């Protein structure tokens, strides 16, 4: 019995236990906001900068997103993560700290670049980093965010566990969803609870556009693979407007090889995951740029059908298969092993309903001649062969 089957069964049993405990019966239903019909793309400050982020840095990142071509490739959200918060004024209105003197002016600058502005908060009294959260001020904060010109909110559970019971977490997230929608401003809503409480089963019901399915990502091969495999069994929860989120991209932050970053980008695209770059785009290398700006791979992620890839494992080779809106399919073969491996691409083994007529390598940007049932390729350690197969 392979590892994927075992993990899938464990996930199924977890979902059954969650339903059996009545968590789903407690989920409030919030109407869709109609946003994020394809997975959001942009940049987030946390992976590279952590708490060392300020107004000037965000502006310079926005400039680089434009000059590098990332904006035109689809990376439009500039999201400030934790540590921007100051205190509340006498009326309870949240204020930014001294590193962000004027959030509305910053939002206007970002908007002037043809980009959108994202921010961070928590349903608890404190954020993950110990700054002011939104507990008890949900409607007030939503109105403040809308007045500033916010287009995206990441809502991170963290200290909410001290004021909400486990079964109440859907209601805590729903409260902010309703507050955001009541502002009248379109704001993409991202939940972050580390994949706890089987959030994929109810995230869409509480008004969210995306939800974290895993623990925080770190810039290493093992943790990246763990995160993407950790959401493989949530594929049925994803679709236009509702996305499973294995966390932000680490491409270019230095902890993985070029091959591993290529695999990272490929698997996020196959999973129809949000593509939120987490590097310093102002100084990124041409190698990093070539990965983040691969339009053929981005097109797989942004495919309007919105299907998350299914996973099959054969020893050290993972195969991910994703149907696309034009009737073609994307296939990614990942070599998990420590040495190069021969990958045999068998059309018959893919069990497609239509005949394959074309094959394209999305990293080599070349067409592959089809002879008989398929072809073979040598895939280096921790690298990926990513294909688009045309059908008729």
Buried (B, 14 or more C-beta within 10 A) or exposed (E): EEEBEEBBEEBEEEBEEBEEBEBBEBBBEBEBBEBBEBBBBBBBBBBBBEBEBBBEBBBEBBBBBBEBEBBEBBBBBBBBBBBBBBEBEEEEBBBBBEBBEEBBBBBEBBBEBEBBBBBBBBBBBBBBBEBBBBBEBBBBBBBBBBBBBBBBBBBBBBBBBEBBEEBBBBBBBBBBBBBBBEBEBBBBBBBBBBBEBBBBBBBBBBBBBBBBBBBBBBBEBEBBBBBBBBBBBBBEBBBBBBBBBBBBBBBBBEBBEBBBBBBBBBBBBBBBBBBBBBBBBEEBEEEBBBBBBBEBBBBBBBBEBBBBBBBBBEEBBBBBBBBBEEEBBBBBBBBBBEEEBEBEBEBEEBEBEEEBEBBBBBBEEEEBEBEEEBBEBEBBBBBBBBBBBBBE
